[in-house]
Amino acid sequence: MKVATVRQVQHNLAALLEEVRRGQEIAVTRRGQVVARIVPAPSTKAPVVWPDSAARMKRLAAGVRLGTPASRIIRAMREERF
């Protein structure tokens, strides 16, 4: 593990972050005491799953007439969750 002072981090943040990106951990010290560690972020290989909002809106709008107040639509959406 590499050690860097707070001052070194302030002046060389971009270079230190590049080392962290490559997998290096960095201990940040102040007056000889470790106060923080900078570690690589966990890799996120799993794809992000977004909710199908368009399908939900179609399902909610199936029984809604044009001109229905937004308060009724919101109430229906909230009731669906519970």
C-alpha positions in Angstrom: 0.0 0.0 0.0 1.3 3.4 -1.0 1.4 6.2 1.6 0.8 9.8 0.8 0.4 12.9 3.0 -2.6 15.2 2.8 -0.4 17.8 1.1 0.7 15.2 -1.5 -2.9 14.3 -2.2 -3.9 18.0 -2.5 -1.1 18.6 -5.1 -1.1 15.3 -7.0 -4.7 14.1 -6.8 -5.0 13.3 -10.5 -1.9 11.1 -10.5 -2.9 9.4 -7.3 -6.3 8.6 -8.7 -4.7 7.1 -11.8 -2.7 4.8 -9.5 -5.9 3.9 -7.6 -7.7 3.1 -10.9 -4.9 0.6 -11.7 -5.6 -1.2 -8.4 -3.2 0.5 -6.0 -4.5 1.4 -2.5 -3.2 4.6 -1.0 -3.1 5.5 2.8 -3.5 9.2 3.4 -1.6 10.4 6.5 -1.7 13.6 8.6 1.2 14.2 11.0 2.2 10.5 10.6 -1.2 9.1 11.4 -3.3 7.3 8.8 -6.6 9.3 8.4 -8.0 7.8 5.3 -7.6 5.1 2.6 -8.3 5.6 -1.1 -9.2 2.3 -2.6 -10.4 1.3 -6.1 -14.1 1.2 -6.5 -15.7 -2.3 -6.9 -16.2 -3.2 -10.5 -19.8 -3.2 -11.7 -20.0 -5.8 -14.4 -23.8 -6.4 -13.9 -25.9 -4.3 -16.2 -28.1 -1.7 -14.7 -31.8 -2.7 -14.9 -34.1 0.2 -15.4 -37.8 -0.1 -14.6 -40.1 -0.1 -17.7 -41.8 3.2 -17.0 -43.4 3.4 -20.4 -45.2 0.0 -19.9 -46.3 1.1 -16.5 -47.7 4.3 -17.8 -49.6 2.5 -20.5 -51.0 0.1 -17.9 -52.1 3.0 -15.7 -53.5 5.0 -18.6 -55.5 2.0 -19.9 -58.5 3.0 -17.6 -57.9 6.7 -17.6 -59.8 9.1 -19.8 -58.3 12.1 -21.4 -58.7 15.0 -19.0 -58.5 13.0 -15.8 -57.1 15.1 -13.0 -53.5 14.4 -12.1 -54.4 13.8 -8.5 -56.5 10.8 -9.4 -53.8 9.4 -11.6 -51.2 9.8 -8.7 -53.6 8.2 -6.2 -54.0 5.2 -8.5 -50.2 4.9 -8.9 -49.8 5.0 -5.1 -52.5 2.4 -4.5 -50.7 0.1 -7.0 -47.6 0.1 -4.9 -49.3 -0.9 -1.7 
